[in-house]
Structure formats: structure tokens, C-alpha cells
Amino acid sequence: MYTTKSLKDNAMYNMHKNYWRLLGVLLIVSFILGGFRQIHIGSDVEGVKDVIVSTTNKVSSSIGTDIIGGRTYNISADDALEFILNPNKKYQIYQEAERHYSPTEGVFANLYNQAISSKSFTIGLLNSVNESFFKGRFERGSLIFAGTAILFLVWIFIYFPIEVGRSRFILENRVSEDTGIGRIRFVWMVKSWSNVVKTMCLRQVYLVLWALTIVGLIIKFFSYMMVPYILAENPRIKPNEAIKLSCDMMNGEKWKAFKIHFSFIGWYILSLFTFGLLDVLFTNIYRELTIGELYSELRSKAKRDNLKNSNLLFDDALFDNHFEGSYDMDFYPIEQKEKKKWIRLDYRKDYSITSMILMFFTFAFIGWVWEAFIYIYEQGIFVNRGTLHGPWLPIYGTGGVMVLVLLKKFRDRPGLTLFLAMILCGTLEYVTAWFLWEKYQTIWWDYNGYFLNLDGRISAEALAIFGVGAMAFIYILAPAFDRLYSKFPDKILKVTAFILIVIFIFDLGYSYKNPNAGKGITEYKNFEEKYRILMEEKR
């Protein structure tokens, strides 16, 4: 006989096994369910304010941000220049200015500001598209209607299957050590999407009708609580059979289920002091795993008592076996959907030194073309971007080679590869920007004003672009370029690589003393000169 404590103890053990993936699954589900929300914090809460550093003229803006806590500050243009040139100097002349973090540059900034102002990610996205592409032609009422319709469709056709996929992930996590986040696609994997949607929609309709009685809603909430888990085991069970089976399993168990939910009240109260962060990082995971343990117990009881339709709960391997790796879908009774091979290139291959050198220059050239094109698009003129004088940006080539070499063993795990590629490319960009500032006291790129930037050297938007670029390079471009290179004689490839290296070294040596600079190349040209002039005027 189970107890609340035994269920929670098992849940805690299972959480420790696979915490980060569990967190990822619940964040995905929460995002699909509600999108982004803005949490308002009263002004009487000491020390909790967004921080924006601004200036009194256009010489410098948004020198730095502190989103975690502190106060909002304002500094003069003179002090802004001194702040940049002497970042270790402390200032005590700041004044409170604004309450909210408001990035001003880039696509992410626009989307973030729209989402915050509208209190909805979906409405914010529509507002952002409306402003960017349609110049605000659509009225707010139309956007709200469209956003509501989209959310309704997302809820029915995406959230419901994902909710069942979450339940499947939780059940597999009980018996396997390496359950992947991709298991939330379970409903689509076994080609049972339409039946799951019908069942979950019918369950929702019943709950809405029972809500008219108030008390009935509370009772039926617990009666129908096992439907997602039943579908996670058998997604082809008929809708009314799944709902009836859940009611039968919860017969005599609803009060116990209520006490299980109530047992988390202490964690919810404690979460108030973390502004909901504890719920996201711990309590919600703990609760869902506990419900998964409850389903396991009630399933065993239903099998022992030969409950009607309990024979439809047929995935015994999910409860009897313990897998060293991930759950083996070969044990699953329903045929899986055949996987399509989207990438036909051999992305797992090893690359020769010559091929790596050529790919470095190829990707460096692509990066140079990309940035030149962006500047032509935005400003209408051509600019030779980068610190070097040749048609290449070595940071792109270096990043491409790094992700190929350092992430080789992760190529079969695209999600992890994307995350690690963003970390690698972000680190490379930040260190490069730091070196260029320390060496030349000049800024070649500036992300101040962009959403989630760090010292203006990296930003969330740039990391996303680099991550997507790295994925394209690993899975498509690198194998394609390698295949292209193989069409040429090996001798020609080696001579070409040697010539490129010689030219690059010459450019690197010359640019070290005479870096490429000028309008559109360096963002803060002549800052030091302006600072000295201001300081002389003050004397």
C-alpha cells in the first residue's frame, strides 16, 4: 500500500536521475501552454528593480545592464566615456531612472518588448510582425482575435499531444537512466495524434461542463487526472474508455490524490519568496513525478483487481524492466512511424587537415559576405567588415572548425549540439571582443541595447544566429564542401590551402599593427580621442 511519503521519495529519486531533461520538458510544456508572462513586483520590494544604464546624449547609450537586482542609474556622456575607458572605476553619482528592462536593438528586443507590453508571447509576436512587415496596418483588435485563435489551435493540436508526451517521458524516466527530451514527440512517433486530440478534447469538454457545478469540477479534476498517463501507455485507447478507466482507477483515491497535491503547499509558499523561480526549478517537477508514481501504483492495483479495460494498459515493459540506457521502443506494442532521413549527407565523417583548412577559409569568407550584405541592406553601402583587410572574418572560420572538432562526439544529438555550439561561439565572440578592446581600445561590434547582452560583446540574438549557423555547418555545409573539395586533385587542394595560409598570415601580421577600421567597421571609433578632449575641456 502506497503512502504520500513513499510516492514523493520515489519521485525525488527519479528527479535526481535526469533533472535537467525533466526541467527542459516541463519548460517546453509551460511555454506552449502559456507563453511568456510578465510578473509585476510591487515597488515596496526593496532592491528588486531592473537596471538600465543610459546617458544624456547620443555619444553612448546602454553601457551595461543588471537584470537581477539593484537600481536604475543614469550617467552623463562624460562619465559614460570614462566608464568605457576605465571600466574598473566605481561611480556613486547614478540616479534612478526606469523600472523595466527595455532593450532597444534587434529582432529579439522588439519581440521581448511587445511580449512584455501585451503580457502574451503570442500577441507580442503578432505585434512585432505587424510592425516589422506590415507597418502597423492591422488594428489591435484584429491581432488579439488572431492571437486568441492561434492559442486555441495550439492548445488543442499541440499542447494536448505534448502533455501526453510529457507523461510518457515521466513514466519512462522511472525505469531508464537516459530518457531523451525527444520523447515528448511520443504521440506523433506512434501515429496516434488524432485519437489523443479527440480524447483530451473530450476530457476538457467534460471538465468545462462540470465547472458549471463548481464542486463537480474539483471532483472530476481528480477523476480524470490519469487520462494523460493512460494515453501515454496506450494512445489508441478509445476516448470514452480512457476517461472511464481513469474514473475507475481514481475511485476511492481522489481524497488521497487531493492530499498529495496539498502536501506541496509548503513548497508553493516558499516559492513566493523566490518570485516563482522555485516552482519552475523544483516544485513543478517534483509534483509531476509524484503524480507519475501515483499512476504506477494505481495501474498495478487495477491489474490486480482486474478492473474493466485494465487489459488495455499493455506496456508492461514500462513498469517491469529497468533499462541501463533509454527505454527500448522495440518493447512497445504499437508500431512506430518510420523516421525520415532529412539529412542525406554523411555528417559523421572525419575530415582531413587540408579539408579543415579550406573549410576555415570558406566559412570565414561566408561570414564576411554575410556581414557585408547586412550592412548593404541596412545602410546601402559596401563596407569591408572585420579587423583584417582581406575578404574573410576569421572568427567565423575559427568557430566553424571548433564546432566540427570539439563537438564531434555529439553530432548524433542535435539538441545538445545546438546548445554547446552556442556556448562555444558565444565564448569565442566574447573573448575576441575583449581582446580587441584591450589591445586597440576599439569596438568592432556592439550589442548594447540588444536583448540579453553581456557587456555589449555577445547577445541572445547573436548566439541564436551563431547556433543555427553552426548546425548548418556541421550537418549540411561541411559535408557538402568536403564532397566538393574531393572532386579536385589532392595536390591542387594542398597548394591552394598553402597559398591561402601564406596570404592570411601576411594579412594577420599587417593588420595586427594596422587593423581595419573606419565608419561601419568600428562602432566606437575615436572614443579615446573624444574622451581626452572632454577631459581637457574640464580642466
C-alpha positions in Angstrom: 0.0 0.0 0.0 1.4 3.3 -1.0 1.7 6.4 1.1 2.3 10.1 0.1 5.8 9.9 1.6 6.7 6.8 -0.4 5.5 8.3 -3.7 7.4 11.5 -3.0 10.5 9.7 -2.0 10.4 7.8 -5.3 9.7 11.0 -7.2 12.7 12.7 -5.6 15.0 9.8 -6.6 13.7 9.9 -10.2 14.3 13.6 -10.3 17.9 13.3 -9.4 18.5 10.8 -12.2 17.5 13.1 -15.0 16.9 16.6 -13.6 18.0 18.8 -16.5 15.9 16.9 -19.1 12.9 16.9 -16.8 13.3 20.7 -16.4 13.6 21.1 -20.2 10.4 19.0 -20.8 8.3 21.0 -18.3 9.6 24.3 -19.6 8.6 23.3 -23.1 5.1 22.3 -21.9 4.8 25.5 -19.8 5.9 27.7 -22.8 3.4 26.1 -25.2 0.6 26.4 -22.6 1.0 30.0 -21.6 3.9 31.6 -23.4 5.8 34.4 -21.7 4.2 36.3 -18.8 5.3 39.4 -17.1 5.4 39.2 -13.3 4.8 42.6 -11.7 6.7 43.2 -8.4 5.5 45.9 -6.2 7.6 49.0 -5.7 7.7 48.3 -1.9 10.0 45.3 -2.5 13.4 46.7 -1.7 16.2 46.2 -4.2 14.2 44.4 -6.9 14.4 46.7 -9.9 15.6 46.3 -13.5 18.7 48.2 -14.2 19.3 50.3 -17.3 22.3 52.5 -17.7 21.6 55.4 -20.1 23.2 58.6 -21.0 22.1 62.2 -21.5 23.2 62.4 -25.2 23.9 60.0 -28.1 27.6 59.6 -27.5 26.9 56.4 -25.6 23.8 54.5 -24.6 23.0 51.4 -22.6 26.6 51.0 -21.3 25.6 48.0 -19.2 22.7 46.2 -17.6 22.0 44.3 -14.4 18.7 42.4 -14.6 19.0 40.6 -11.4 18.7 43.3 -8.8 19.9 46.8 -7.7 18.7 50.1 -9.1 18.3 52.0 -12.3 21.0 54.5 -13.0 21.7 57.5 -15.3 25.2 58.8 -16.1 26.4 61.7 -18.2 28.1 61.4 -21.5 31.5 62.4 -20.0 31.1 59.7 -17.3 29.9 57.2 -20.0 33.2 57.7 -21.9 35.2 57.4 -18.7 33.2 54.3 -17.8 34.1 52.6 -21.1 37.7 53.6 -20.9 38.1 52.8 -17.2 35.6 50.0 -16.6 37.0 49.3 -13.1 36.2 52.8 -11.8 33.2 52.9 -9.5 30.6 55.7 -9.8 28.4 56.9 -7.0 26.5 59.6 -9.0 23.9 57.3 -10.5 20.2 58.2 -10.2 17.1 56.0 -10.5 15.6 56.3 -14.0 13.4 53.5 -15.3 11.6 50.5 -13.8 11.7 48.0 -16.6 14.4 46.3 -18.7 13.8 47.6 -22.2 16.3 46.5 -24.9 16.2 48.7 -28.0 18.1 46.9 -30.8 17.4 43.8 -32.8 14.6 41.4 -33.5 14.6 39.8 -30.1 14.4 43.2 -28.4 11.3 44.1 -30.4 9.7 40.7 -29.7 10.5 41.0 -26.0 9.2 44.5 -25.6 6.0 43.6 -27.5 5.5 40.4 -25.4 6.1 42.3 -22.1 3.7 45.2 -23.1 1.0 42.8 -24.3 1.5 40.3 -21.4 1.5 37.5 -24.1 4.2 36.0 -26.2 1.7 35.2 -29.0 0.2 38.7 -29.1 3.7 40.1 -28.8 4.9 38.1 -31.8 1.9 39.2 -33.9 2.5 42.8 -32.9 6.2 42.5 -33.8 5.4 41.0 -37.2 2.7 43.7 -37.7 5.2 46.5 -37.1 8.1 45.0 -38.9 6.4 43.7 -42.1 3.0 45.4 -42.3 3.9 48.8 -40.8 1.2 48.6 -38.2 -1.7 48.3 -40.7 -3.6 45.8 -38.6 -5.7 47.0 -35.6 -5.0 45.8 -32.1 -8.4 44.1 -32.0 -7.6 42.0 -35.1 -4.3 41.0 -33.6 -6.0 40.0 -30.3 -8.6 37.9 -32.2 -5.9 36.3 -34.3 -3.7 35.6 -31.2 -6.7 34.0 -29.4 -7.4 31.8 -32.4 -3.8 30.7 -32.6 -3.6 30.0 -28.9 -6.8 27.9 -29.1 -5.4 25.9 -32.0 -2.1 25.5 -30.3 -3.8 24.3 -27.1 -5.8 21.7 -29.0 -3.5 20.4 -31.6 0.0 20.8 -30.0 -0.4 21.2 -26.2 -2.6 18.2 -25.7 -0.2 15.7 -27.5 2.8 17.4 -25.8 1.0 16.9 -22.4 0.7 13.2 -23.2 4.3 13.2 -24.3 5.4 14.7 -21.0 3.5 12.0 -19.2 5.3 9.4 -21.3 8.7 11.0 -20.5 7.9 10.9 -16.8 6.9 7.2 -17.0 10.0 6.2 -19.0 12.2 8.2 -16.6 11.1 5.9 -13.8 12.8 2.9 -15.4 15.5 4.2 -17.6 18.6 6.2 -17.0 18.8 8.2 -20.2 15.3 9.2 -21.3 15.6 11.9 -24.0 13.6 15.1 -24.3 12.5 14.0 -27.7 10.1 11.5 -26.1 7.6 14.4 -25.8 7.0 13.6 -29.5 5.7 10.2 -28.5 2.2 10.7 -29.8 3.5 11.6 -33.3 6.0 8.8 -33.2 3.3 6.1 -32.8 0.9 7.8 -35.3 -1.8 8.3 -32.7 -2.2 12.1 -32.8 -5.8 12.3 -33.9 -7.1 9.9 -31.2 -5.1 11.6 -28.5 -6.5 15.0 -29.5 -10.1 13.6 -29.5 -9.6 12.1 -26.1 -8.0 15.2 -24.5 -10.6 17.5 -26.1 -13.5 15.3 -24.8 -11.9 15.3 -21.3 -11.7 19.1 -21.5 -15.3 19.5 -22.6 -16.4 17.3 -19.6 -14.4 19.5 -17.2 -15.9 22.7 -18.6 -19.4 21.3 -18.2 -18.6 20.1 -14.7 -17.2 23.5 -13.9 -20.8 24.8 -14.0 -21.4 22.9 -10.8 -18.2 24.2 -9.1 -17.9 21.3 -6.7 -18.2 18.8 -9.5 -15.2 20.4 -11.2 -13.0 19.6 -8.2 -14.2 16.0 -8.0 -13.9 15.4 -11.8 -10.5 17.1 -11.9 -9.2 14.2 -9.8 -11.3 11.6 -11.6 -9.8 12.5 -15.0 -6.3 13.0 -13.7 -4.9 9.8 -15.1 -6.1 10.3 -18.7 -2.8 11.7 -20.0 -0.9 8.8 -18.4 -3.3 6.2 -19.8 -2.8 7.7 -23.2 0.9 7.8 -22.6 0.8 4.0 -22.2 -1.9 3.3 -24.9 -2.5 6.3 -27.1 -5.0 4.3 -29.3 -7.5 3.6 -26.5 -11.0 4.9 -27.3 -11.7 8.4 -25.8 -14.6 7.3 -23.5 -12.7 4.1 -22.5 -9.7 6.2 -21.4 -11.9 8.6 -19.4 -13.9 5.8 -17.8 -10.8 3.9 -16.9 -9.3 7.0 -15.2 -12.5 7.4 -13.2 -12.4 3.7 -12.2 -8.8 3.9 -11.2 -9.4 7.0 -9.1 -12.5 5.6 -7.4 -11.7 5.8 -3.7 -8.4 7.5 -4.4 -9.5 11.1 -5.0 -9.1 12.2 -1.4 -5.6 10.7 -1.3 -4.8 12.5 -4.6 -6.0 15.7 -3.1 -3.8 15.2 0.0 -0.8 14.6 -2.3 -1.4 17.9 -4.1 -1.9 19.7 -0.8 1.4 18.2 0.6 3.2 20.6 -1.8 1.6 23.7 -0.2 4.8 24.4 1.8 6.9 24.5 -1.3 4.4 26.8 -3.0 4.6 29.2 0.0 8.3 29.1 -0.1 8.3 29.8 -3.8 6.6 33.1 -3.1 9.9 34.4 -1.7 11.7 33.4 -4.9 9.1 35.2 -7.1 8.0 31.8 -8.6 11.5 30.6 -9.5 11.4 27.7 -7.1 8.2 26.4 -8.8 9.9 26.4 -12.2 13.2 24.8 -11.0 11.9 22.3 -8.4 8.3 22.2 -7.2 6.5 21.6 -10.5 9.0 18.8 -11.4 8.6 17.2 -8.0 4.8 17.3 -8.2 4.6 15.8 -11.7 6.9 13.0 -10.9 4.8 12.2 -7.8 1.7 12.0 -9.9 3.6 9.7 -12.2 4.4 7.4 -9.2 0.7 7.5 -8.2 -0.3 6.3 -11.7 2.2 3.4 -11.4 0.6 2.4 -8.1 -3.0 2.7 -9.4 -2.1 0.8 -12.5 -0.8 -2.1 -10.5 -3.9 -2.1 -8.4 -6.1 -2.0 -11.5 -4.3 -5.0 -12.9 -4.5 -6.9 -9.6 -8.3 -6.2 -9.3 -8.9 -7.0 -13.0 -10.5 -3.6 -13.4 -12.6 -3.3 -16.6 -10.4 -2.2 -19.6 -7.2 -2.6 -17.5 -6.1 -5.0 -20.1 -5.7 -2.0 -22.4 -2.8 -0.9 -20.3 -0.4 -3.2 -22.2 3.1 -1.6 -21.9 4.2 -3.9 -19.1 7.9 -3.4 -20.0 7.5 0.2 -18.9 6.9 -0.9 -15.4 8.7 -4.3 -15.1 12.0 -3.5 -16.7 14.8 -1.2 -15.8 16.9 -0.1 -18.7 20.6 0.8 -18.5 20.2 3.4 -21.2 17.0 4.7 -22.6 13.7 2.8 -22.9 13.9 0.4 -25.8 11.0 1.2 -28.1 11.3 -2.3 -29.6 9.4 -3.4 -26.4 6.5 -1.1 -27.3 3.5 -3.0 -28.8 2.4 -0.3 -31.3 4.4 0.2 -34.5 6.4 3.4 -34.7 6.3 5.9 -37.5 9.2 5.3 -39.8 11.8 8.1 -39.4 12.5 10.2 -42.4 16.1 10.8 -43.2 16.1 14.6 -43.6 19.9 14.9 -43.9 21.3 12.6 -46.5 24.9 13.9 -46.2 27.4 12.0 -44.1 27.7 14.5 -41.2 29.5 11.8 -39.0 32.6 11.7 -41.3 36.1 12.6 -40.4 37.7 15.5 -42.2 41.3 15.7 -43.4 43.6 18.6 -42.3 43.5 20.0 -45.8 39.7 19.9 -45.9 39.6 21.6 -42.5 41.9 24.4 -43.6 39.8 25.0 -46.7 36.6 25.0 -44.7 38.1 27.6 -42.3 38.7 29.9 -45.2 35.4 29.1 -46.8 33.4 29.8 -43.7 35.5 32.9 -43.0 34.6 34.1 -46.4 30.9 33.3 -46.0 30.9 35.2 -42.7 32.5 38.2 -44.4 29.9 38.1 -47.2 27.1 37.8 -44.6 28.2 40.9 -42.7 28.9 42.9 -45.8 25.4 42.0 -47.1 23.8 43.0 -43.8 25.5 46.4 -43.9 24.5 46.9 -47.6 20.9 46.0 -46.7 20.8 48.4 -43.7 22.9 51.3 -44.9 23.0 50.9 -48.7 26.8 50.9 -48.9 29.6 48.3 -49.0 31.9 48.1 -46.0 34.9 45.7 -45.6 33.9 44.3 -42.3 36.4 42.8 -39.8 39.8 43.6 -38.3 41.7 42.2 -41.3 41.9 43.7 -44.8 41.2 40.5 -46.8 37.7 39.1 -47.7 37.5 37.0 -44.6 36.3 37.1 -41.0 38.5 34.6 -39.1 36.1 34.4 -36.2 33.6 32.6 -38.4 36.2 30.2 -39.7 37.5 29.5 -36.2 34.0 28.9 -34.9 33.2 26.5 -37.7 36.3 24.5 -37.2 35.8 24.5 -33.4 32.3 23.1 -33.6 33.5 20.4 -36.1 36.4 19.2 -33.9 35.1 19.8 -30.3 31.5 18.7 -30.9 32.3 15.6 -33.0 31.0 13.1 -30.5 27.7 15.0 -30.0 26.7 15.1 -33.7 24.0 12.4 -33.2 22.4 14.6 -30.5 21.3 17.8 -32.4 19.7 19.5 -29.4 22.8 19.2 -27.3 25.0 20.1 -30.3 23.0 23.3 -30.7 23.4 24.3 -27.1 27.1 23.5 -27.0 27.6 25.3 -30.3 26.0 28.5 -28.8 28.2 28.2 -25.8 31.4 27.8 -27.9 30.6 30.5 -30.4 29.5 32.9 -27.6 32.7 32.3 -25.7 34.8 32.8 -28.8 33.0 36.1 -29.7 33.2 37.4 -26.1 36.9 36.6 -25.8 37.7 38.1 -29.2 35.8 41.3 -28.4 37.6 41.6 -25.0 41.0 41.1 -26.7 40.3 43.7 -29.4 39.2 46.2 -26.7 42.2 45.5 -24.5 44.6 45.7 -27.5 43.2 48.6 -29.5 40.7 50.3 -27.2 38.2 50.0 -30.1 34.9 48.2 -30.6 34.3 46.3 -33.8 30.8 45.2 -32.8 28.4 46.3 -30.1 25.3 44.6 -28.8 24.4 47.2 -26.2 20.6 47.7 -26.4 20.1 44.1 -27.7 18.1 41.6 -25.7 20.1 39.8 -23.0 23.5 41.1 -23.9 26.7 40.7 -21.9 28.9 43.8 -21.8 27.8 44.5 -25.4 30.0 41.7 -26.6 27.5 38.9 -27.0 23.7 38.8 -27.1 20.9 36.2 -27.2 20.1 37.2 -30.7 23.7 36.7 -31.9 24.0 33.4 -30.1 20.8 32.1 -31.8 22.2 33.1 -35.2 25.6 31.5 -34.5 23.9 28.4 -33.1 21.8 27.9 -36.3 24.8 28.7 -38.4 26.9 26.1 -36.6 24.1 23.5 -37.0 24.0 24.2 -40.8 27.8 24.0 -40.9 28.0 20.7 -39.1 25.1 18.8 -40.7 25.0 20.3 -44.2 27.7 22.7 -45.3 30.8 20.9 -44.0 29.9 17.5 -45.6 28.8 19.3 -48.8 32.0 21.4 -49.0 34.1 18.3 -48.3 32.4 16.5 -51.1 33.0 19.4 -53.4 36.7 19.5 -52.4 37.1 15.8 -53.2 36.3 16.5 -56.8 39.7 18.3 -57.2 43.1 16.6 -57.2 44.7 16.4 -53.8 47.8 18.3 -55.0 45.7 21.3 -56.1 43.9 21.3 -52.8 47.1 21.3 -50.8 48.7 24.1 -52.9 45.5 26.2 -52.6 45.5 25.7 -48.8 49.2 26.7 -48.6 48.7 29.9 -50.7 45.7 30.9 -48.5 47.6 30.3 -45.3 50.5 32.5 -46.6 48.2 35.3 -47.6 46.3 35.1 -44.4 49.5 35.2 -42.2 50.6 38.3 -44.1 47.2 40.0 -43.6 47.2 39.0 -40.0 50.7 40.4 -39.4 49.9 43.7 -41.2 46.5 44.1 -39.5 48.0 43.5 -36.1 49.8 46.8 -36.4 47.2 48.4 -38.7 43.8 47.0 -38.0 41.0 47.6 -40.5 38.9 50.4 -39.0 36.6 53.2 -40.1 32.9 54.1 -40.5 30.8 51.0 -40.4 33.7 48.8 -39.3 34.3 50.0 -35.8 31.3 51.0 -33.7 33.1 53.5 -31.4 35.9 55.0 -33.5 37.9 57.8 -31.8 36.3 57.3 -28.4 39.6 57.7 -26.7 40.2 61.0 -28.6 36.8 62.3 -27.6 37.4 61.3 -24.0 40.7 63.2 -23.9 39.1 66.3 -25.4 36.4 66.2 -22.8 38.8 65.8 -20.0 41.0 68.7 -21.3 37.9 70.9 -21.5 37.0 70.1 -17.9 40.5 71.1 -16.8 
